[in-house]
Amino acid sequence: MKRVLVTGSSRGIGKAIALEFARKGFAVAIHYGGNEEAARETAAEAGRLGAATTVTLGADLAEPTAPARLLKEAAQRLGGLDILVNNAGITRDGLLIRMKDADWDAVIATNLSAVFGLTREAVKLMMKSRWGRVVNVSSIAGLMGNPGQANYAAAKAGLLGFTKSVAKEYAARGVTVNAVAPGFIESDMTAKLPEKVRQEYLKAIPAARFGRAAEVAKLVAFLASDDASYINGQTIVIDGGLYAH
């Protein structure tokens, strides 16, 4: 039985990832930033789908010591940790000249610095067991940039360099580190877009549709499996062909 912590898993892509691991019978730690009720609902659904066990853990990952505490608590309550999915993220959008220091700092802290803190603690455990998987959820914004998202794009691009470096450090210990970079995925945010804006986005996507959270979840689950043991340090884009290169 594998044990996994998925950060930011009370909703959206993180929830889909947690539920995918639940279907495989994993023990799943579900992290939330502020919505405990949503996390408990996700845990209940994970249990119905077959999770060996579920725990819910709250933490503000922008707080410097929170990531390490979260990882340690997850490992303690699950009896160890085999897989870490760094999915939690926030946005504080705005044009550069109007962006406040606090908006920059919050996004970098949650989307990048927290990954450092979580992964550093996770790798210590994985090295001992000589098996581990870290999957970092980046974004095509980290590859393409996006107007009004200098902070978000910088954090997501930083994840890619972090992924490559850590992958090279621990591959010999049976630990792989990879990243996925989703494009436009159906979510509460995309559902609220004006129809004209949705159509403009869809025109740019060769697949002519937004992706589904479940599709991202299946990719993450594959990278966390034994079948992906020789995939390491990679960024896999899942965007319907938007960033074909």
GUVOBA-687662 format. One record per residue: residue number from 0; x, y, z of N, C-alpha, C in turn; residue in one letter. Coordinates in Angstrom, 3 decimals. Layout:
residues N
   num        npx        npy        npz       capx       capy       capz        cpx        cpy        cpz   residuo
   NUM          X          Y          Z          X          Y          Z          X          Y          Z         A
...
end
This chain:
residues 245
   num        npx        npy        npz       capx       capy       capz        cpx        cpy        cpz   residuo
     0      0.841     -1.197      0.000      0.000      0.000      0.000      0.875      1.246      0.000         M
     1      0.673      2.103     -0.978      1.420      3.346     -1.073      0.687      4.454     -0.320         K
     2      1.471      5.423      0.163      0.935      6.539      0.940      1.298      7.843      0.248         R
     3      0.304      8.704      0.074      0.502      9.907     -0.726     -0.073     11.127     -0.027         V
     4      0.639     12.233     -0.149      0.144     13.550      0.278     -0.047     14.387     -0.974         L
     5     -1.266     14.910     -1.146     -1.569     15.817     -2.254     -1.912     17.170     -1.657         V
     6     -1.097     18.170     -1.921     -1.390     19.490     -1.368     -2.452     20.184     -2.219         T
     7     -3.236     21.025     -1.559     -4.301     21.735     -2.259     -5.305     20.793     -2.884         G
     8     -5.746     19.794     -2.110     -6.566     18.734     -2.702     -8.021     18.744     -2.252         S
     9     -8.489     19.864     -1.757     -9.899     19.932     -1.375    -10.801     20.229     -2.563         S
    10    -10.209     20.669     -3.692    -11.022     21.004     -4.861    -10.149     20.978     -6.114         R
    11    -10.784     21.116     -7.260    -10.085     21.281     -8.524     -9.180     20.121     -8.902         G
    12     -8.041     20.448     -9.501     -7.096     19.438     -9.956     -6.591     18.610     -8.791         I
    13     -6.309     19.243     -7.668     -5.818     18.510     -6.505     -6.800     17.470     -6.017         G
    14     -8.062     17.819     -6.009     -9.098     16.862     -5.608     -9.127     15.681     -6.569         K
    15     -9.084     15.963     -7.862     -9.100     14.889     -8.859     -7.904     13.960     -8.676         A
    16     -6.753     14.516     -8.335     -5.556     13.701     -8.116     -5.741     12.812     -6.885         I
    17     -6.231     13.400     -5.807     -6.454     12.616     -4.584     -7.427     11.472     -4.839         A
    18     -8.480     11.736     -5.586     -9.475     10.700     -5.864     -8.922      9.608     -6.780         L
    19     -8.026      9.980     -7.676     -7.413      8.980     -8.555     -6.555      8.011     -7.742         E
    20     -5.813      8.541     -6.789     -5.028      7.668     -5.914     -5.950      6.815     -5.028         F
    21     -7.077      7.387     -4.629     -8.032      6.631     -3.826     -8.541      5.418     -4.591         A
    22     -8.826      5.596     -5.868     -9.303      4.481     -6.693     -8.296      3.344     -6.756         R
    23     -7.030      3.682     -6.581     -5.976      2.673     -6.619     -5.714      2.052     -5.250         K
    24     -6.507      2.471     -4.248     -6.384      1.883     -2.926     -5.268      2.448     -2.073         G
    25     -4.777      3.636     -2.427     -3.701      4.253     -1.659     -4.233      4.847     -0.355         F
    26     -3.336      5.075      0.571     -3.636      5.885      1.745     -3.377      7.335      1.353         A
    27     -4.371      8.196      1.533     -4.307      9.541      0.968     -4.434     10.610      2.060         V
    28     -3.468     11.528      2.079     -3.543     12.704      2.945     -4.018     13.879      2.102         A
    29     -5.122     14.474      2.499     -5.747     15.569      1.764     -5.467     16.868      2.507         I
    30     -4.782     17.776      1.831     -4.421     19.058      2.443     -5.356     20.162      1.961         H
    31     -5.678     21.060      2.862     -6.482     22.227      2.506     -5.858     23.468      3.136         Y
    32     -6.100     24.601      2.472     -5.591     25.854      3.000     -6.578     26.530      3.922         G
    33     -7.868     26.534      3.551     -8.841     27.215      4.381    -10.202     26.556      4.453         G
    34    -10.515     25.709      3.474    -11.856     25.122      3.405    -11.852     23.699      3.964         N
    35    -11.982     23.592      5.255    -11.949     22.281      5.896    -13.136     21.423      5.472         E
    36    -14.295     22.025      5.306    -15.484     21.267      4.932    -15.297     20.590      3.578         E
    37    -14.734     21.334      2.619    -14.495     20.761      1.293    -13.493     19.616      1.371         A
    38    -12.484     19.764      2.220    -11.486     18.707      2.382    -12.119     17.448      2.958         A
    39    -13.008     17.616      3.916    -13.671     16.457      4.518    -14.595     15.777      3.512         R
    40    -15.232     16.563      2.669    -16.072     15.984      1.621    -15.226     15.184      0.636         E
    41    -14.049     15.727      0.289    -13.135     15.004     -0.598    -12.673     13.705      0.049         T
    42    -12.371     13.764      1.344    -11.924     12.565      2.073    -13.023     11.504      2.090         A
    43    -14.260     11.935      2.298    -15.373     10.985      2.316    -15.536     10.320      0.953         A
    44    -15.408     11.122     -0.104    -15.526     10.563     -1.459    -14.372      9.612     -1.739         E
    45    -13.171      9.977     -1.280    -12.007      9.102     -1.461    -12.214      7.765     -0.768         A
    46    -12.819      7.808      0.408    -13.101      6.577      1.131    -14.069      5.692      0.379         G
    47    -15.083      6.303     -0.211    -16.068      5.523     -0.979    -15.447      4.903     -2.225         R
    48    -14.414      5.545     -2.752    -13.773      5.057     -3.971    -12.747      3.970     -3.704         L
    49    -12.417      3.766     -2.431    -11.508      2.665     -2.123    -10.198      3.016     -1.478         G
    50    -10.027      4.244     -1.033     -8.777      4.617     -0.363     -8.566      3.743      0.870         A
    51     -7.332      3.302      1.076     -7.020      2.466      2.237     -7.306      3.229      3.523         A
    52     -6.974      4.492      3.515     -7.304      5.386      4.632     -7.198      6.812      4.124         T
    53     -7.849      7.741      4.805     -7.752      9.147      4.437     -7.549      9.985      5.688         T
    54     -6.775     11.051      5.537     -6.644     12.038      6.606     -6.745     13.412      5.968         V
    55     -7.256     14.376      6.706     -7.319     15.752      6.231     -6.419     16.607      7.104         T
    56     -5.650     17.470      6.461     -4.667     18.284      7.161     -4.737     19.719      6.649         L
    57     -4.880     20.662      7.560     -4.915     22.067      7.185     -3.581     22.739      7.439         G
    58     -3.184     23.613      6.523     -1.938     24.360      6.697     -1.905     25.525      5.724         A
    59     -1.440     26.670      6.213     -1.201     27.828      5.350      0.227     27.723      4.842         D
    60      0.399     27.290      3.618      1.730     27.001      3.110      2.569     28.243      2.859         L
    61      1.971     29.408      2.956      2.757     30.636      2.842      3.538     30.919      4.119         A
    62      3.147     30.268      5.206      3.848     30.438      6.488      5.126     29.593      6.432         E
    63      6.287     30.192      6.692      7.572     29.535      6.420      7.762     28.147      7.007         P
    64      7.270     27.903      8.214      7.514     26.594      8.839      6.394     25.581      8.558         T
    65      5.322     26.025      7.915      4.165     25.150      7.700      4.443     23.960      6.778         A
    66      5.180     24.140      5.670      5.387     22.996      4.773      6.054     21.795      5.450         P
    67      7.109     22.040      6.190      7.794     20.930      6.865      6.892     20.290      7.901         A
    68      6.129     21.091      8.628      5.209     20.543      9.628      4.142     19.689      8.969         R
    69      3.623     20.163      7.842      2.581     19.421      7.130      3.108     18.065      6.673         L
    70      4.288     18.056      6.095      4.843     16.803      5.590      5.059     15.812      6.726         L
    71      5.608     16.291      7.817      5.871     15.412      8.952      4.573     14.857      9.538         K
    72      3.546     15.706      9.625      2.267     15.247     10.167      1.619     14.225      9.243         E
    73      1.692     14.468      7.943      1.119     13.518      6.983      1.798     12.160      7.106         A
    74      3.132     12.168      7.179      3.881     10.915      7.294      3.561     10.201      8.604         A
    75      3.405     10.964      9.647      3.094     10.366     10.952      1.720      9.710     10.932         Q
    76      0.740     10.394     10.377     -0.617      9.876     10.403     -0.858      8.754      9.387         R
    77     -0.049      8.724      8.318     -0.189      7.661      7.328      0.750      6.490      7.601         L
    78      1.661      6.686      8.540      2.636      5.635      8.824      3.799      5.628      7.856         G
    79      4.058      6.766      7.233      5.133      6.898      6.253      4.624      7.671      5.052         G
    80      5.500      7.895      4.087      5.084      8.625      2.883      5.913      8.137      1.695         L
    81      5.225      7.792      0.628      5.883      7.314     -0.586      5.816      8.307     -1.734         D
    82      4.743      9.097     -1.764      4.495      9.988     -2.898      4.080     11.365     -2.383         I
    83      4.675     12.384     -2.972      4.295     13.762     -2.678      3.877     14.433     -3.975         L
    84      2.676     14.989     -3.980      2.208     15.772     -5.124      2.065     17.214     -4.672         V
    85      2.938     18.060     -5.199      2.910     19.485     -4.867      1.975     20.202     -5.832         N
    86      0.734     20.328     -5.423     -0.292     20.900     -6.283     -0.780     22.271     -5.800         N
    87     -0.691     22.549     -4.511     -1.270     23.776     -3.963     -0.707     25.019     -4.646         A
    88     -1.586     25.949     -4.940     -1.144     27.192     -5.561     -2.193     28.273     -5.430         G
    89     -1.741     29.511     -5.508     -2.637     30.660     -5.453     -2.278     31.626     -6.571         I
    90     -3.175     32.543     -6.851     -2.898     33.625     -7.799     -3.170     34.962     -7.119         T
    91     -2.396     35.937     -7.501     -2.607     37.330     -7.105     -2.272     38.159     -8.331         R
    92     -3.179     38.133     -9.315     -2.884     38.685    -10.630     -2.886     40.211    -10.641         D
    93     -2.101     40.751    -11.563     -2.045     42.189    -11.761     -0.862     42.549    -12.642         G
    94     -0.988     43.626    -13.382      0.130     44.078    -14.205      1.323     44.433    -13.314         L
    95      2.513     44.242    -13.835      3.729     44.397    -13.043      3.806     45.735    -12.319         L
    96      3.513     46.821    -13.010      3.679     48.128    -12.386      2.665     48.382    -11.271         I
    97      1.623     47.550    -11.222      0.612     47.694    -10.175      0.707     46.593     -9.119         R
    98      1.593     45.646     -9.337      1.689     44.511     -8.428      2.373     44.923     -7.124         M
    99      1.725     44.608     -6.022      2.271     44.935     -4.710      3.280     43.874     -4.274         K
   100      4.208     44.292     -3.433      5.200     43.351     -2.906      4.510     42.157     -2.241         D
   101      3.428     42.435     -1.536      2.717     41.366     -0.824      2.137     40.345     -1.800         A
   102      1.693     40.802     -2.979      1.148     39.889     -3.983      2.243     38.996     -4.558         D
   103      3.405     39.584     -4.782      4.553     38.800     -5.257      4.968     37.778     -4.198         W
   104      5.143     38.251     -2.983      5.647     37.388     -1.911      4.714     36.226     -1.609         D
   105      3.407     36.480     -1.600      2.440     35.427     -1.270      2.457     34.314     -2.305         A
   106      2.531     34.687     -3.570      2.516     33.690     -4.640      3.814     32.879     -4.648         V
   107      4.939     33.551     -4.500      6.213     32.837     -4.474      6.282     31.913     -3.255         I
   108      5.802     32.385     -2.123      5.850     31.575     -0.904      5.014     30.315     -1.031         A
   109      3.793     30.459     -1.519      2.878     29.317     -1.598      3.204     28.391     -2.759         T
   110      3.505     28.962     -3.914      3.648     28.165     -5.134      5.053     27.620     -5.351         N
   111      6.060     28.194     -4.689      7.428     27.747     -4.928      8.179     27.418     -3.641         L
   112      8.227     28.346     -2.712      8.991     28.099     -1.485      8.416     26.934     -0.687         S
   113      7.102     26.799     -0.677      6.484     25.691      0.051      6.877     24.350     -0.546         A
   114      7.042     24.314     -1.859      7.461     23.075     -2.518      8.857     22.673     -2.047         V
   115      9.719     23.644     -1.888     11.053     23.385     -1.348     10.963     22.751      0.031         F
   116     10.183     23.351      0.914     10.070     22.847      2.282      9.453     21.466      2.355         G
   117      8.415     21.242      1.574      7.752     19.938      1.561      8.655     18.851      0.979         L
   118      9.290     19.165     -0.138     10.103     18.166     -0.826     11.353     17.809     -0.032         T
   119     11.943     18.790      0.607     13.140     18.511      1.406     12.848     17.481      2.488         R
   120     11.697     17.605      3.139     11.346     16.643      4.190     10.938     15.299      3.589         E
   121     10.234     15.337      2.460      9.783     14.092      1.841     10.956     13.238      1.373         A
   122     11.937     13.882      0.779     13.078     13.147      0.238     13.856     12.426      1.348         V
   123     13.890     13.002      2.516     14.572     12.343      3.635     13.948     10.971      3.911         K
   124     12.628     10.912      3.860     11.932      9.649      4.088     12.097      8.694      2.911         L
   125     12.001      9.230      1.712     12.081      8.400      0.516     13.456      7.776      0.340         M
   126     14.484      8.505      0.699     15.847      7.974      0.594     16.020      6.732      1.470         M
   127     15.422      6.760      2.634     15.560      5.631      3.556     14.920      4.364      2.996         K
   128     13.783      4.530      2.338     13.088      3.370      1.781     13.553      3.051      0.360         S
   129     14.385      3.931     -0.199     14.934      3.773     -1.551     13.835      3.664     -2.603         R
   130     12.761      4.369     -2.366     11.675      4.484     -3.350     10.874      5.722     -3.025         W
   131     10.585      6.509     -4.033      9.752      7.678     -3.800      9.405      8.373     -5.098         G
   132      8.317      9.116     -5.053      7.871      9.884     -6.214      7.466     11.281     -5.757         R
   133      7.979     12.277     -6.463      7.549     13.658     -6.268      7.038     14.156     -7.611         V
   134      5.821     14.662     -7.625      5.253     15.238     -8.847      4.843     16.675     -8.533         V
   135      5.412     17.601     -9.273      5.128     19.020     -9.074      4.168     19.513    -10.151         N
   136      3.090     20.132     -9.728      2.102     20.649    -10.679      2.469     22.089    -11.020         V
   137      3.014     22.262    -12.195      3.389     23.579    -12.689      2.251     24.118    -13.551         S
   138      2.571     24.767    -14.644      1.556     25.359    -15.518      2.233     25.775    -16.813         S
   139      1.462     25.823    -17.907      2.050     26.356    -19.129      2.411     27.828    -18.960         I
   140      1.858     28.494    -17.952      2.265     29.872    -17.673      3.746     29.935    -17.330         A
   141      4.278     28.859    -16.760      5.698     28.809    -16.437      6.565     28.608    -17.656         G
   142      5.969     28.198    -18.773      6.694     28.002    -20.028      6.467     29.157    -21.000         L
   143      5.258     29.694    -21.009      4.871     30.699    -21.989      4.819     32.109    -21.417         M
   144      4.671     32.212    -20.077      4.368     33.508    -19.498      2.906     33.847    -19.719         G
   145      2.431     34.853    -19.017      1.044     35.260    -19.179      0.903     36.690    -18.669         N
   146      0.358     37.605    -19.460      0.213     38.985    -19.000     -0.578     39.057    -17.699         P
   147     -0.102     39.828    -16.762     -0.789     39.979    -15.488     -0.460     38.908    -14.476         G
   148      0.463     38.019    -14.831      0.806     36.916    -13.930      2.322     36.758    -13.786         Q
   149      3.037     37.847    -13.675      4.498     37.760    -13.537      4.884     36.939    -12.314         A
   150      4.154     37.118    -11.224      4.459     36.363    -10.001      4.155     34.877    -10.172         N
   151      2.987     34.572    -10.717      2.563     33.191    -10.902      3.466     32.461    -11.902         Y
   152      3.742     33.116    -13.031      4.588     32.503    -14.052      6.000     32.275    -13.529         A
   153      6.507     33.219    -12.752      7.849     33.063    -12.188      7.912     31.876    -11.238         A
   154      6.886     31.727    -10.410      6.845     30.602     -9.474      6.737     29.276    -10.211         A
   155      5.885     29.231    -11.225      5.689     27.978    -11.957      6.914     27.629    -12.803         K
   156      7.614     28.636    -13.311      8.864     28.387    -14.024      9.939     27.914    -13.046         A
   157      9.950     28.500    -11.860     10.900     28.072    -10.840     10.728     26.614    -10.472         G
   158      9.494     26.138    -10.464      9.229     24.731    -10.180      9.932     23.802    -11.169         L
   159     10.046     24.240    -12.407     10.646     23.396    -13.427     12.148     23.224    -13.192         L
   160     12.824     24.315    -12.853     14.242     24.209    -12.532     14.474     23.415    -11.263         G
   161     13.616     23.609    -10.287     13.690     22.849     -9.035     13.529     21.358     -9.317         F
   162     12.559     21.021    -10.161     12.297     19.628    -10.518     13.532     18.973    -11.127         T
   163     14.156     19.633    -12.082     15.327     19.069    -12.764     16.489     18.858    -11.804         K
   164     16.707     19.817    -10.927     17.844     19.719    -10.001     17.662     18.597     -8.991         S
   165     16.488     18.534     -8.367     16.257     17.514     -7.344     16.214     16.121     -7.972         V
   166     15.715     16.037     -9.198     15.681     14.748     -9.891     17.079     14.167    -10.034         A
   167     18.042     15.025    -10.320     19.419     14.562    -10.503     20.085     14.191     -9.178         K
   168     19.627     14.780     -8.107     20.240     14.523     -6.810     19.875     13.158     -6.232         E
   169     18.658     12.670     -6.497     18.171     11.497     -5.755     17.758     10.314     -6.620         Y
   170     18.026     10.383     -7.914     17.640      9.279     -8.797     18.303      7.964     -8.389         A
   171     19.539      8.025     -7.943     20.261      6.807     -7.568     19.664      6.149     -6.326         A
   172     18.824      6.880     -5.595     18.160      6.325     -4.415     16.745      5.849     -4.709         R
   173     16.395      5.769     -5.981     15.064      5.280     -6.343     13.966      6.320     -6.269         G
   174     14.365      7.583     -6.190     13.390      8.679     -6.085     13.344      9.430     -7.418         V
   175     12.165      9.555     -7.993     12.013     10.350     -9.212     11.247     11.628     -8.897         T
   176     11.572     12.671     -9.644     10.931     13.979     -9.478     10.577     14.498    -10.862         V
   177      9.305     14.685    -11.098      8.832     15.168    -12.395      7.814     16.283    -12.200         N
   178      7.522     16.976    -13.286      6.534     18.051    -13.250      5.515     17.852    -14.357         A
   179      4.303     18.303    -14.105      3.287     18.379    -15.147      2.905     19.843    -15.310         V
   180      2.607     20.217    -16.551      2.278     21.613    -16.836      0.932     21.667    -17.553         A
   181     -0.156     21.770    -16.791     -1.481     21.839    -17.420     -1.703     23.156    -18.139         P
   182     -2.513     23.081    -19.182     -2.979     24.285    -19.856     -4.318     24.705    -19.270         G
   183     -5.269     25.037    -20.129     -6.587     25.444    -19.652     -7.395     24.200    -19.278         F
   184     -7.740     24.107    -18.007     -8.474     22.973    -17.476     -9.839     23.451    -16.981         I
   185    -10.888     22.684    -17.280    -12.227     23.043    -16.803    -12.207     23.180    -15.283         E
   186    -12.708     24.314    -14.808    -12.702     24.588    -13.374    -13.761     25.632    -13.067         S
   187    -13.898     25.953    -11.796    -14.826     27.023    -11.417    -14.446     28.324    -12.107         D
   188    -13.128     28.555    -12.259    -12.647     29.790    -12.861    -13.005     29.860    -14.346         M
   189    -12.749     28.779    -15.087    -13.056     28.817    -16.514    -14.563     28.837    -16.760         T
   190    -15.324     28.253    -15.842    -16.780     28.251    -15.996    -17.360     29.659    -15.880         A
   191    -16.666     30.526    -15.158    -17.155     31.884    -14.937    -16.711     32.866    -16.019         K
   192    -15.877     32.396    -16.947    -15.408     33.292    -18.006    -16.558     33.683    -18.934         L
   193    -16.571     34.913    -19.393    -17.574     35.305    -20.394    -17.445     34.418    -21.629         P
   194    -18.548     34.135    -22.276    -18.534     33.214    -23.414    -17.576     33.677    -24.511         E
   195    -17.493     34.965    -24.727    -16.590     35.487    -25.760    -15.145     35.162    -25.422         K
   196    -14.786     35.298    -24.156    -13.423     34.999    -23.725    -13.139     33.507    -23.846         V
   197    -14.115     32.674    -23.446    -13.956     31.223    -23.568    -13.687     30.829    -25.016         R
   198    -14.434     31.425    -25.929    -14.270     31.087    -27.336    -12.899     31.502    -27.862         Q
   199    -12.388     32.627    -27.397    -11.053     33.065    -27.816     -9.991     32.086    -27.336         E
   200    -10.124     31.635    -26.094     -9.177     30.649    -25.575     -9.268     29.349    -26.378         Y
   201    -10.488     28.913    -26.652    -10.679     27.648    -27.359    -10.093     27.693    -28.768         L
   202    -10.129     28.854    -29.400     -9.561     28.987    -30.738     -8.052     28.731    -30.737         K
   203     -7.411     29.027    -29.618     -5.960     28.869    -29.533     -5.534     27.440    -29.214         A
   204     -6.499     26.605    -28.806     -6.187     25.230    -28.398     -6.492     24.283    -29.554         I
   205     -5.482     23.601    -30.107     -5.734     22.685    -31.225     -6.797     21.629    -30.929         P
   206     -6.878     21.165    -29.690     -7.888     20.162    -29.333     -9.295     20.752    -29.284         A
   207     -9.396     22.078    -29.333    -10.679     22.787    -29.372    -11.553     22.540    -28.146         A
   208    -10.925     22.257    -27.018    -11.661     22.122    -25.761    -10.712     22.347    -24.602         R
   209    -11.282     22.640    -23.446    -10.490     22.692    -22.228    -10.242     21.270    -21.729         F
   210     -9.163     21.110    -21.009     -8.870     19.798    -20.441     -9.747     19.519    -19.233         G
   211     -9.700     18.287    -18.774    -10.437     17.876    -17.586     -9.467     17.557    -16.466         R
   212     -9.877     17.890    -15.249     -9.017     17.642    -14.091     -8.655     16.167    -13.992         A
   213     -9.580     15.297    -14.357     -9.325     13.857    -14.296     -8.204     13.441    -15.235         A
   214     -8.050     14.150    -16.349     -6.971     13.835    -17.286     -5.616     14.176    -16.677         E
   215     -5.544     15.288    -15.989     -4.303     15.654    -15.293     -4.015     14.639    -14.190         V
   216     -5.056     14.236    -13.482     -4.895     13.292    -12.372     -4.324     11.960    -12.840         A
   217     -4.782     11.485    -13.979     -4.285     10.208    -14.497     -2.811     10.310    -14.884         K
   218     -2.406     11.452    -15.417     -1.000     11.657    -15.748     -0.141     11.664    -14.482         L
   219     -0.601     12.362    -13.465      0.134     12.411    -12.202      0.256     11.011    -11.603         V
   220     -0.835     10.260    -11.613     -0.818      8.908    -11.056      0.157      8.008    -11.815         A
   221      0.227      8.185    -13.134      1.186      7.402    -13.908      2.620      7.738    -13.497         F
   222      2.935      9.015    -13.381      4.285      9.420    -13.005      4.654      8.926    -11.607         L
   223      3.652      8.680    -10.784      3.889      8.188     -9.427      3.958      6.673     -9.352         A
   224      3.830      6.003    -10.485      3.768      4.543    -10.505      5.128      3.916    -10.801         S
   225      5.208      2.618    -10.606      6.411      1.869    -10.971      6.632      1.883    -12.481         D
   226      5.571      2.006    -13.244      5.692      2.022    -14.702      6.485      3.230    -15.200         D
   227      6.565      4.278    -14.379      7.273      5.498    -14.777      8.645      5.610    -14.113         A
   228      9.207      4.482    -13.711     10.446      4.513    -12.920     11.646      5.083    -13.675         S
   229     11.598      5.096    -15.019     12.731      5.625    -15.794     12.432      7.013    -16.363         Y
   230     11.351      7.610    -15.915     11.030      8.999    -16.280     11.429      9.868    -15.097         I
   231     12.344     10.782    -15.318     12.867     11.573    -14.201     13.333     12.940    -14.689         N
   232     13.003     13.968    -13.923     13.434     15.317    -14.253     12.712     15.926    -15.436         G
   233     11.550     15.387    -15.774     10.836     15.831    -16.971      9.661     16.756    -16.640         Q
   234      9.331     17.586    -17.608      8.112     18.398    -17.547      7.192     17.926    -18.662         T
   235      6.046     17.394    -18.294      5.098     16.887    -19.285      3.941     17.866    -19.391         I
   236      3.798     18.422    -20.571      2.756     19.416    -20.822      1.462     18.701    -21.186         V
   237      0.367     19.129    -20.582     -0.950     18.546    -20.864     -1.907     19.711    -21.133         I
   238     -2.004     20.074    -22.423     -2.706     21.302    -22.768     -3.435     21.251    -24.107         D
   239     -3.644     20.037    -24.639     -4.373     19.942    -25.890     -3.628     20.470    -27.104         G
   240     -2.298     20.671    -26.961     -1.495     21.136    -28.090     -1.236     22.621    -28.116         G
   241     -1.677     23.352    -27.102     -1.496     24.807    -27.081     -0.034     25.191    -27.142         L
   242      0.802     24.485    -26.374      2.239     24.799    -26.342      3.015     23.709    -27.075         Y
   243      2.603     23.386    -28.270      3.316     22.369    -29.046      4.677     22.922    -29.435         A
   244      5.717     22.124    -29.160      7.077     22.579    -29.442      7.991     21.400    -29.674         H
end
